[in-house]
Amino acid sequence: MRKDYNLEKRKYVIGGFITLIVMIYVVRLFALQVGDDKYKESADSNAFLRRVIYPARGLVYDRNDKLVVFNKPAFDVMIIPKDVGDFDTTMLCDALGITREQLAERWRDMKDTHKNPGYSAYTPQKLISHLSQEDYGKLQEKLYLLPGFYIQKRTVREYGYNCAANVLGNIREVSADDIERDRYYRRGDYTGDLGVEKSYEEALRGKKGVEVLMKDALGRIKGKYEDGKLDEAPVSGHNLKLSLDIELQEYGEQLMRGKIGAIVAIEPATGEILALVTSPNYDPSLLVGRERGNNYAALVQDPYKPLYDRSIQGAYPPGSTFKPTQGLIFLQEGVVTNATQYPCYHGYVNGLRVGCHGHASPIALKAALQTSCNAYFCWGFKNMIDKRGTKPSDQLTKWKDYMVEMGYGYRLGVDLPSESRGFIPNADFYSKSFRGANWTANSVISVSIGQGEVLATPLQIANLCATIANRGWFYTPHVVKEIADSAIDKKYSEKHRPKIKKEYYETVAEGMRMAVLGGTCRTANLPGIEVCGKTGTAQNPHGKDHSAFMGFAPYHNPKIAIAVYVENAGFGATYGVPIGSLMMEKYLTGEISSARKGLEERMMNSNTIVSSGVKKH
């Protein structure tokens, strides 16, 4: 009998098809029972309620152990959608102090998987956040009438001081992006937003706990499952100890009322930031509670931009506070010595004119720092960039490399979000600006005195001052001194040493001391304290000049280095120097002497926003 090969093939095809169908069913069954949480949630939710226990967020102290940020109880209304039965909507709205329309909107948002990617009808969902103690009491009495509802205890932030909002930051409800980036979060959780709350979020947030509760057939909670064997206790977040002196911070904000600008104070020996003031600022408690959204919107729309941290984000022309960097570079490059003198007949005149004020001429470096002579630094820059036998582009590259080593042109790496890098132009920038045409020092001479294209943040200016105070080294500035039971980033304990000799820093420090004793910074002279300083008056094409100052004290074994920048306030000696000197006196002595009380009152009551013609639109 002849074998039918077609029948034989057909048998294998049918067998293979049946095997494939069986495998598909097996895989799908596995996916439903093991891979898809929805069915597990459905089964578990009939018998159990896994209730999250939120940890206490870490507390925040200042350098002197004063409690700055702590927690207070708050309450959220949670529901398990599948367990929600009929309830009196009016009664619920009255208890919560909201309208029916607001309740309906929140219900829609909760079920919207774009806004709430983790939504499941079988798991707890947040409906209303931040119940007041009073509303919590009202609702607690009526919970038995609201099947599927329960109250989740949370904590929100409370502030011991009405200051430092830019440093502290705040907490907000997580977004869909937050949830996607970090599996720790679920809808309704909170995360740090701005300041140390954001940059130290993982340390502050702690670890969630969970309690597993049994439910009966009607969804009522009957108690803990297996006496709490599966429960996990929450782990509180780490406490932070800031480097800030909160009272100095508060004092700085008082001095800057009615002004636009910033103050940065650093402890030179450690790089710890003592004060980080931005003005205008805001009360940090505005961004807590159910009005957070409205208050945040108002701050965003405020034309004075209180959410904009000018101390680390503001990029300004540094003006004459830039001159010490130029002196250091000229000395290191051998362009000048302490004895080198340049002429100044009310300015730099060499094919173009850069104005200056009256003082002796010719003048050497220390005296040039004392009197803030523009001509001296223009001549030094010209002799470096146009050095015979070199190319201006190569010399400018060398110049920029020094500037970067001193902390300009790039982010310093402060432990706060959104730091600006400022701007130091390089040779390619000018080659493009001049469209390939030849350029010389005179073409870009304004950068030698901190004008033109140069931009710096108040943090960078204060860091330069700390470097001079240390005679040639600095630590990366930071606002967190300690993390309880943890360590701060090692980069904040690594010294940075620009390639400039120590004796040249000593020369510049002497010039800054002379500026206080008999130069542009006389107001900074404090009895019994050797203060060093440098004024800055930065030209502003949009209005009055900006007033700037940097200084440190004492001259030997310095304890504080400071930068002050006040927009549209005129000469550096008008506002920058007085504010900086008051901050140094306050920190070093704990009080302002009676002889300087009038100066303090004048700074606190002055309003440069009005006097500069800046108006609210």
C-alpha positions as CSV (number, residue, x, y, z in Angstrom):
1,M,0.0,0.0,0.0
2,R,1.3,3.4,-1.0
3,K,2.0,5.9,1.9
4,D,0.0,9.2,1.7
5,Y,2.6,11.9,2.5
6,N,0.1,14.8,2.2
7,L,-1.9,13.2,5.0
8,E,1.2,12.7,7.1
9,K,2.1,16.5,6.7
10,R,-1.4,17.5,7.5
11,K,-1.2,15.5,10.8
12,Y,1.9,17.5,11.9
13,V,0.4,20.8,10.9
14,I,-2.8,20.2,12.9
15,G,-0.7,18.9,15.9
16,G,1.5,22.0,15.7
17,F,-1.5,24.3,15.5
18,I,-3.1,22.7,18.6
19,T,0.2,23.0,20.5
20,L,0.4,26.7,19.6
21,I,-3.2,27.4,20.8
22,V,-2.4,25.6,24.1
23,M,0.8,27.6,24.5
24,I,-1.1,30.9,23.8
25,Y,-3.7,30.0,26.5
26,V,-1.0,29.1,29.0
27,V,1.0,32.3,28.4
28,R,-2.1,34.4,28.6
29,L,-3.3,32.7,31.8
30,F,0.2,33.2,33.3
31,A,0.1,36.9,32.4
32,L,-3.4,37.4,33.9
33,Q,-2.6,35.6,37.1
34,V,1.0,36.6,37.7
35,G,2.0,39.4,35.4
36,D,-1.1,41.6,35.5
37,D,-1.5,43.2,39.0
38,K,-5.1,44.2,38.2
39,Y,-6.4,40.7,38.9
40,K,-4.3,40.3,41.9
41,E,-5.5,43.7,43.2
42,S,-9.1,42.6,42.5
43,A,-8.7,39.4,44.5
44,D,-6.7,41.0,47.3
45,S,-9.0,44.0,47.6
46,N,-12.0,41.8,48.4
47,A,-10.3,40.6,51.6
48,F,-7.5,43.0,52.4
49,L,-6.7,46.7,52.5
50,R,-3.0,47.6,52.2
51,R,-2.9,51.0,53.8
52,V,0.3,53.1,53.3
53,I,1.9,54.6,56.4
54,Y,3.8,57.7,55.4
55,P,7.1,58.5,57.2
56,A,7.8,61.7,58.9
57,R,9.9,63.9,56.6
58,G,13.3,64.9,57.9
59,L,13.6,68.0,60.0
60,V,15.8,71.0,59.0
61,Y,18.0,72.9,61.5
62,D,20.4,75.8,61.0
63,R,24.1,75.7,61.9
64,N,23.4,76.7,65.5
65,D,20.7,73.9,65.9
66,K,17.8,76.2,65.7
67,L,14.7,74.3,64.3
68,V,13.8,75.8,60.9
69,V,11.5,73.3,59.2
70,F,9.4,70.8,61.0
71,N,6.2,68.7,60.5
72,K,2.5,69.1,61.4
73,P,-0.3,66.6,60.9
74,A,-2.5,66.8,57.8
75,F,-5.3,64.6,56.6
76,D,-6.2,63.3,53.1
77,V,-9.5,61.8,52.1
78,M,-8.9,58.4,50.5
79,I,-11.2,56.1,48.7
80,I,-11.2,52.6,47.2
81,P,-13.4,53.2,44.1
82,K,-14.9,49.7,43.8
83,D,-16.0,49.8,47.5
84,V,-17.7,53.2,47.2
85,G,-21.4,52.8,47.6
86,D,-24.2,55.3,47.6
87,F,-23.6,58.3,49.8
88,D,-25.0,61.8,50.4
89,T,-23.0,64.1,48.1
90,T,-24.3,67.3,49.8
91,M,-23.4,66.0,53.3
92,L,-19.8,65.2,52.1
93,C,-19.4,68.6,50.4
94,D,-20.6,70.4,53.5
95,A,-18.2,68.5,55.7
96,L,-15.2,69.2,53.3
97,G,-16.2,72.8,52.6
98,I,-16.2,72.4,48.9
99,T,-18.9,72.6,46.1
100,R,-20.4,69.7,44.2
101,E,-18.7,70.9,41.1
102,Q,-15.3,70.8,42.9
103,L,-16.0,67.3,44.1
104,A,-16.9,66.2,40.6
105,E,-13.7,67.7,39.2
106,R,-11.6,66.0,41.7
107,W,-13.3,62.7,41.0
108,R,-12.6,63.1,37.3
109,D,-9.0,63.9,37.9
110,M,-8.6,60.9,40.1
111,K,-9.9,58.6,37.4
112,D,-8.0,60.2,34.6
113,T,-5.1,57.8,33.8
114,H,-3.1,60.6,32.2
115,K,-3.1,62.6,35.4
116,N,-3.1,59.6,37.6
117,P,-1.1,56.8,35.8
118,G,-1.4,54.4,38.7
119,Y,-5.2,54.5,38.9
120,S,-7.0,51.3,39.8
121,A,-10.5,50.9,41.1
122,Y,-9.2,48.2,43.5
123,T,-6.4,50.3,45.2
124,P,-6.6,53.4,47.5
125,Q,-6.8,56.7,45.6
126,K,-6.6,60.2,47.0
127,L,-9.7,62.3,46.6
128,I,-9.1,65.4,48.7
129,S,-5.8,66.6,50.3
130,H,-4.9,68.8,53.3
131,L,-8.0,68.6,55.4
132,S,-7.9,71.1,58.3
133,Q,-8.1,69.8,61.8
134,E,-11.7,71.1,61.9
135,D,-12.8,69.5,58.6
136,Y,-11.1,66.2,59.7
137,G,-13.2,66.2,62.9
138,K,-16.4,66.9,60.9
139,L,-15.7,64.1,58.4
140,Q,-14.5,61.6,61.0
141,E,-18.0,61.6,62.6
142,K,-19.6,60.8,59.2
143,L,-17.3,58.2,57.8
144,Y,-19.7,55.4,58.7
145,L,-22.1,56.9,56.2
146,L,-19.4,56.8,53.4
147,P,-18.6,53.3,52.3
148,G,-15.2,53.0,50.6
149,F,-13.9,56.2,52.2
150,Y,-11.2,56.5,54.9
151,I,-8.8,59.2,56.1
152,Q,-5.1,59.0,55.6
153,K,-2.9,60.8,58.1
154,R,0.0,62.8,56.5
155,T,2.4,65.5,57.5
156,V,3.0,68.9,56.0
157,R,5.7,71.4,56.5
158,E,5.7,74.1,59.2
159,Y,8.3,76.9,59.4
160,G,10.0,78.4,62.4
161,Y,11.2,81.5,60.6
162,N,9.6,83.6,57.8
163,C,12.8,83.6,55.7
164,A,15.1,81.5,53.5
165,A,12.3,80.3,51.2
166,N,14.7,80.1,48.3
167,V,17.1,77.8,50.3
168,L,14.4,75.7,52.0
169,G,12.1,75.1,49.0
170,N,8.8,73.4,49.6
171,I,6.9,70.2,48.9
172,R,4.3,69.6,46.2
173,E,2.2,66.7,45.0
174,V,4.0,64.5,42.5
175,S,3.3,64.8,38.8
176,A,2.9,62.0,36.2
177,D,6.5,62.5,35.2
178,D,7.7,62.1,38.8
179,I,5.8,58.8,39.1
180,E,7.3,57.6,35.8
181,R,10.8,58.5,36.9
182,D,10.7,57.0,40.4
183,R,8.8,53.9,41.4
184,Y,8.8,55.1,45.0
185,Y,5.9,57.5,44.2
186,R,2.2,57.0,43.7
187,R,-0.4,59.5,42.9
188,G,-1.1,61.8,45.9
189,D,2.5,61.5,47.3
190,Y,4.6,64.5,47.9
191,T,8.1,65.4,46.7
192,G,10.5,68.3,47.2
193,D,10.2,71.3,44.9
194,L,12.9,73.9,44.9
195,G,15.7,74.4,47.5
196,V,17.0,71.7,49.7
197,E,13.6,70.0,49.7
198,K,14.3,69.1,46.1
199,S,18.1,68.6,46.1
200,Y,18.0,66.4,49.2
201,E,14.6,64.7,48.5
202,E,15.8,61.1,48.9
203,A,17.4,61.8,52.2
204,L,14.4,63.8,53.6
205,R,11.5,61.6,52.4
206,G,12.3,58.5,54.4
207,K,10.7,55.1,53.5
208,K,7.0,54.3,53.5
209,G,5.5,51.7,55.7
210,V,2.3,49.6,55.2
211,E,-0.3,47.9,57.3
212,V,-2.4,45.1,56.0
213,L,-6.0,45.1,57.2
214,M,-8.7,42.5,56.8
215,K,-12.2,43.4,55.4
216,D,-15.5,41.5,55.6
217,A,-17.8,40.8,52.8
218,L,-19.3,44.3,53.0
219,G,-15.9,45.9,52.8
220,R,-15.7,46.9,56.5
221,I,-12.3,46.8,58.2
222,K,-12.2,44.0,60.8
223,G,-8.6,44.6,62.1
224,K,-5.0,43.7,61.3
225,Y,-4.2,40.6,59.2
226,E,-2.4,37.9,61.2
227,D,-1.8,40.4,64.0
228,G,0.3,42.6,61.8
229,K,2.8,40.0,60.7
230,L,2.9,41.5,57.2
231,D,3.0,45.1,58.4
232,E,6.1,47.3,57.7
233,A,6.9,50.3,59.9
234,P,7.8,53.5,58.1
235,V,11.4,54.9,58.3
236,S,11.6,58.6,59.0
237,G,13.6,60.8,56.7
238,H,17.1,62.1,57.6
239,N,17.3,65.4,59.4
240,L,19.4,68.1,57.7
241,K,21.7,70.6,59.4
242,L,22.1,73.6,57.2
243,S,25.2,75.7,57.1
244,L,23.0,78.8,57.2
245,D,22.9,81.1,60.3
246,I,19.1,81.6,60.2
247,E,19.3,84.8,62.2
248,L,21.9,86.2,59.8
249,Q,19.7,85.1,56.9
250,E,16.7,86.8,58.4
251,Y,18.8,90.0,59.0
252,G,20.0,90.0,55.4
253,E,16.4,89.7,54.1
254,Q,15.4,92.7,56.3
255,L,18.3,94.8,54.8
256,M,17.2,93.9,51.3
257,R,13.5,94.9,51.7
258,G,12.4,97.2,49.0
259,K,15.4,96.2,46.8
260,I,16.0,93.8,44.0
261,G,19.2,91.7,44.3
262,A,21.1,89.2,46.5
263,I,23.5,88.7,49.3
264,V,25.8,85.6,49.6
265,A,27.9,85.0,52.7
266,I,30.4,82.2,52.9
267,E,32.6,80.8,55.7
268,P,35.9,80.7,53.8
269,A,37.5,77.9,55.8
270,T,34.7,75.4,55.0
271,G,32.8,76.7,51.9
272,E,29.7,76.6,54.1
273,I,27.1,79.3,53.1
274,L,26.1,81.4,56.0
275,A,23.4,83.4,54.2
276,L,21.9,83.1,50.8
277,V,19.5,86.1,50.3
278,T,17.4,86.8,47.3
279,S,15.1,89.8,47.0
280,P,12.2,90.1,46.7
281,N,11.4,86.9,48.5
282,Y,8.3,85.3,50.0
283,D,6.9,83.6,53.1
284,P,7.7,79.8,52.7
285,S,4.4,79.0,54.5
286,L,2.5,80.3,51.4
287,L,3.3,77.1,49.6
288,V,1.7,74.8,52.2
289,G,-1.9,73.6,52.4
290,R,-4.9,73.7,50.0
291,E,-4.1,77.2,48.9
292,R,-0.7,76.3,47.6
293,G,-1.8,76.2,44.0
294,N,-3.3,79.7,44.1
295,N,-0.4,81.2,46.0
296,Y,2.1,79.6,43.7
297,A,0.3,81.0,40.6
298,A,0.4,84.5,42.2
299,L,4.1,84.2,42.9
300,V,4.7,83.1,39.3
301,Q,2.8,86.1,38.0
302,D,4.5,88.6,40.3
303,P,6.6,90.9,38.0
304,Y,9.3,91.1,40.7
305,K,9.8,87.3,40.3
306,P,10.2,86.2,44.0
307,L,10.6,82.6,42.9
308,Y,13.7,83.6,41.0
309,D,16.7,83.0,43.2
310,R,19.0,85.9,42.2
311,S,21.8,84.7,44.5
312,I,22.5,81.6,42.3
313,Q,20.5,82.2,39.2
314,G,21.0,85.9,38.6
315,A,23.8,86.5,36.0
316,Y,25.1,90.1,36.3
317,P,28.0,92.1,35.0
318,P,30.3,92.0,38.0
319,G,31.7,95.4,37.5
320,S,34.8,96.4,39.5
321,T,34.4,93.3,41.8
322,F,36.0,91.6,38.8
323,K,39.3,93.6,39.1
324,P,40.9,91.4,41.7
325,T,40.8,88.5,39.3
326,Q,42.5,90.6,36.7
327,G,45.3,91.6,39.1
328,L,45.9,88.0,40.0
329,I,46.1,86.9,36.4
330,F,48.5,89.8,35.4
331,L,50.8,89.0,38.4
332,Q,50.8,85.2,37.6
333,E,51.5,85.9,33.9
334,G,54.3,88.3,34.6
335,V,52.4,91.2,32.9
336,V,52.9,93.3,36.0
337,T,54.7,93.3,39.3
338,N,53.8,95.1,42.5
339,A,56.0,98.0,41.3
340,T,54.4,98.3,37.8
341,Q,52.6,101.5,37.3
342,Y,50.2,102.6,34.5
343,P,49.0,106.1,33.7
344,C,45.4,107.2,34.4
345,Y,44.4,110.7,33.4
346,H,40.7,110.2,34.3
347,G,40.6,107.0,32.2
348,Y,42.3,104.7,29.7
349,V,43.2,106.4,26.5
350,N,44.7,104.2,23.8
351,G,42.8,104.5,20.6
352,L,39.6,104.6,22.6
353,R,38.5,106.0,26.0
354,V,37.4,104.2,29.1
355,G,36.4,106.7,31.8
356,C,37.7,106.8,35.4
357,H,37.5,109.1,38.4
358,G,40.2,111.3,39.9
359,H,43.2,109.9,41.8
360,A,47.0,109.9,41.6
361,S,48.6,108.9,38.4
362,P,50.6,106.8,37.5
363,I,49.3,104.1,39.8
364,A,50.4,100.5,40.9
365,L,48.2,97.5,41.6
366,K,47.4,97.9,45.3
367,A,46.5,101.5,44.8
368,A,44.5,100.6,41.7
369,L,42.4,98.2,43.8
370,Q,42.1,100.8,46.6
371,T,40.8,103.5,44.2
372,S,39.1,101.1,41.7
373,C,41.1,102.5,38.8
374,N,39.7,101.4,35.4
375,A,42.8,102.5,33.4
376,Y,45.2,100.2,35.3
377,F,43.2,97.0,34.5
378,C,42.7,98.1,30.9
379,W,46.4,98.6,30.4
380,G,47.2,95.2,32.1
381,F,44.6,93.4,29.9
382,K,46.0,95.1,26.7
383,N,49.6,94.1,27.6
384,M,48.5,90.5,28.2
385,I,46.2,90.0,25.2
386,D,48.4,91.9,22.7
387,K,51.7,90.5,24.0
388,R,54.3,90.6,21.2
389,G,54.9,87.3,19.6
390,T,51.5,85.8,20.5
391,K,48.0,85.7,19.1
392,P,45.1,87.5,20.9
393,S,43.0,84.4,20.6
394,D,45.6,82.2,22.3
395,Q,46.1,84.8,25.1
396,L,42.4,85.2,25.6
397,T,42.1,81.4,25.9
398,K,44.8,81.5,28.6
399,W,42.9,84.3,30.3
400,K,39.7,82.4,30.3
401,D,41.3,79.3,31.7
402,Y,42.4,81.3,34.8
403,M,38.9,82.7,35.1
404,V,37.4,79.2,35.1
405,E,39.8,78.0,37.7
406,M,38.6,80.9,39.9
407,G,35.0,79.7,39.6
408,Y,33.7,81.8,36.8
409,G,31.9,80.7,33.5
410,Y,30.6,77.4,34.8
411,R,28.4,76.2,37.7
412,L,30.2,76.0,40.9
413,G,28.1,73.0,42.0
414,V,26.2,74.4,44.9
415,D,23.8,71.8,46.4
416,L,20.7,73.7,45.2
417,P,18.8,73.3,41.9
418,S,18.9,75.7,38.9
419,E,22.3,77.3,39.5
420,S,23.4,79.6,36.6
421,R,26.8,79.3,35.0
422,G,27.3,83.0,34.3
423,F,29.3,83.7,31.2
424,I,33.0,84.2,30.4
425,P,33.6,84.8,26.6
426,N,36.2,82.8,24.8
427,A,38.2,83.4,21.6
428,D,35.6,81.5,19.4
429,F,32.9,83.8,20.7
430,Y,34.7,86.9,19.6
431,S,35.8,85.3,16.3
432,K,32.1,84.8,15.5
433,S,31.1,88.2,16.9
434,F,33.7,89.9,14.6
435,R,32.8,87.6,11.7
436,G,36.4,86.4,11.2
437,A,37.9,89.9,11.3
438,N,41.0,90.5,13.4
439,W,40.4,91.7,16.9
440,T,42.7,92.9,19.6
441,A,42.5,93.7,23.4
442,N,40.9,97.1,22.6
443,S,38.1,95.4,20.7
444,V,37.0,93.6,24.0
445,I,38.6,95.9,26.6
446,S,35.4,96.3,28.7
447,V,35.7,92.7,30.0
448,S,38.9,93.7,31.9
449,I,36.7,95.8,34.3
450,G,33.8,93.3,34.5
451,Q,31.6,94.8,31.8
452,G,30.9,93.8,28.2
453,E,30.0,90.2,27.8
454,V,31.2,89.0,31.2
455,L,28.4,87.8,33.6
456,A,28.7,86.3,37.1
457,T,26.3,85.2,39.8
458,P,26.5,86.7,43.3
459,L,27.6,83.2,44.5
460,Q,30.6,83.2,42.1
461,I,31.6,86.7,43.3
462,A,31.3,85.6,47.0
463,N,33.3,82.5,46.2
464,L,36.1,84.6,44.6
465,C,36.2,86.6,47.8
466,A,36.5,83.5,49.9
467,T,39.4,82.3,47.7
468,I,41.2,85.6,48.3
469,A,40.4,85.4,52.0
470,N,42.0,81.9,52.0
471,R,45.0,83.2,49.9
472,G,44.4,80.9,47.0
473,W,41.9,78.0,47.6
474,F,38.2,77.3,48.1
475,Y,35.7,74.6,48.8
476,T,32.6,74.3,46.6
477,P,30.0,76.4,48.4
478,H,27.2,74.4,50.0
479,V,24.1,75.0,52.2
480,V,23.9,71.6,53.9
481,K,26.4,71.1,56.7
482,E,25.4,67.6,57.9
483,I,22.9,64.9,57.1
484,A,21.9,62.8,60.1
485,D,23.1,59.2,59.9
486,S,24.6,59.9,56.5
487,A,27.4,61.8,54.8
488,I,27.4,64.8,52.5
489,D,28.8,64.6,49.0
490,K,32.6,64.4,49.2
491,K,33.0,67.1,46.6
492,Y,32.2,69.6,49.3
493,S,35.3,68.7,51.2
494,E,37.7,68.8,48.3
495,K,40.0,71.9,48.0
496,H,40.2,73.8,44.7
497,R,43.4,75.6,44.0
498,P,43.6,78.0,41.0
499,K,47.2,78.0,39.5
500,I,48.1,81.4,41.0
501,K,50.8,81.8,43.6
502,K,49.8,82.5,47.2
503,E,51.8,85.7,47.4
504,Y,49.8,87.2,44.6
505,Y,46.6,86.6,46.6
506,E,48.3,88.4,49.5
507,T,49.0,91.4,47.3
508,V,45.3,91.6,46.3
509,A,44.1,91.2,49.9
510,E,46.4,94.1,50.9
511,G,44.8,96.2,48.1
512,M,41.3,95.3,49.3
513,R,42.3,96.3,52.9
514,M,43.6,99.6,51.6
515,A,40.2,100.2,49.9
516,V,38.5,100.0,53.3
517,L,41.0,102.1,55.1
518,G,41.2,104.9,52.6
519,G,39.5,104.0,49.3
520,T,36.1,103.3,47.8
521,C,35.0,101.0,50.8
522,R,35.4,103.4,53.7
523,T,31.9,102.6,55.0
524,A,33.0,99.0,55.6
525,N,35.6,100.0,58.2
526,L,34.6,98.4,61.5
527,P,36.2,99.3,64.9
528,G,38.4,96.4,66.0
529,I,37.8,94.3,62.9
530,E,40.2,94.4,59.9
531,V,37.8,94.4,56.9
532,C,38.9,94.0,53.3
533,G,36.6,95.0,50.4
534,K,36.1,95.9,46.8
535,T,33.3,98.0,45.4
536,G,31.6,97.5,42.1
537,T,29.4,99.8,40.0
538,A,28.1,97.8,37.1
539,Q,26.8,99.7,34.1
540,N,23.2,98.8,33.2
541,P,21.9,99.6,29.7
542,H,18.3,99.3,31.0
543,G,18.4,101.9,33.8
544,K,20.5,103.0,36.8
545,D,23.8,101.2,37.5
546,H,23.9,98.2,39.8
547,S,25.5,98.5,43.2
548,A,27.9,95.7,44.1
549,F,30.4,94.9,46.9
550,M,32.5,92.0,48.0
551,G,34.5,91.8,51.2
552,F,35.9,89.5,53.9
553,A,36.9,89.8,57.5
554,P,39.0,89.6,59.5
555,Y,42.0,90.2,57.3
556,H,43.9,87.3,59.1
557,N,42.0,84.1,59.9
558,P,38.8,85.3,58.0
559,K,35.4,84.1,59.3
560,I,33.1,85.5,56.6
561,A,33.3,86.4,52.9
562,I,30.4,88.2,51.3
563,A,29.0,89.5,48.1
564,V,26.2,92.0,47.8
565,Y,24.4,92.9,44.5
566,V,21.6,95.5,44.4
567,E,20.0,96.2,41.0
568,N,19.4,99.7,39.9
569,A,20.9,101.2,43.0
570,G,23.8,103.3,41.7
571,F,27.4,103.3,43.1
572,G,28.8,100.3,44.9
573,A,29.5,102.5,47.9
574,T,25.8,103.6,48.1
575,Y,24.2,100.3,49.0
576,G,26.6,97.4,48.4
577,V,29.2,98.5,50.9
578,P,26.8,99.5,53.7
579,I,24.8,96.3,53.5
580,G,27.9,94.1,53.2
581,S,29.5,95.8,56.2
582,L,26.3,95.5,58.4
583,M,26.1,91.8,57.6
584,M,29.8,91.2,58.5
585,E,29.4,93.2,61.8
586,K,26.2,91.3,62.7
587,Y,27.8,87.9,62.1
588,L,31.2,88.7,63.8
589,T,29.9,90.6,66.8
590,G,26.2,89.6,67.1
591,E,25.0,93.2,67.1
592,I,25.3,96.5,65.3
593,S,27.1,99.2,67.2
594,S,25.2,102.3,68.3
595,A,27.4,104.5,66.0
596,R,26.1,102.5,63.0
597,K,22.4,102.2,64.0
598,G,21.5,105.1,61.7
599,L,23.2,103.4,58.7
600,E,21.3,100.2,59.6
601,E,18.0,102.1,59.7
602,R,18.7,103.8,56.4
603,M,19.4,100.5,54.6
604,M,16.3,98.8,56.1
605,N,14.0,101.6,55.1
606,S,15.4,102.5,51.7
607,N,13.6,101.5,48.5
608,T,15.7,101.2,45.4
609,I,12.8,99.8,43.4
610,V,10.9,103.1,43.6
611,S,14.0,105.3,43.4
612,S,15.3,103.5,40.3
613,G,12.0,104.0,38.4
614,V,11.3,100.3,38.2
615,K,7.5,99.9,38.4
616,K,5.1,97.0,38.8
617,H,3.2,96.3,35.6
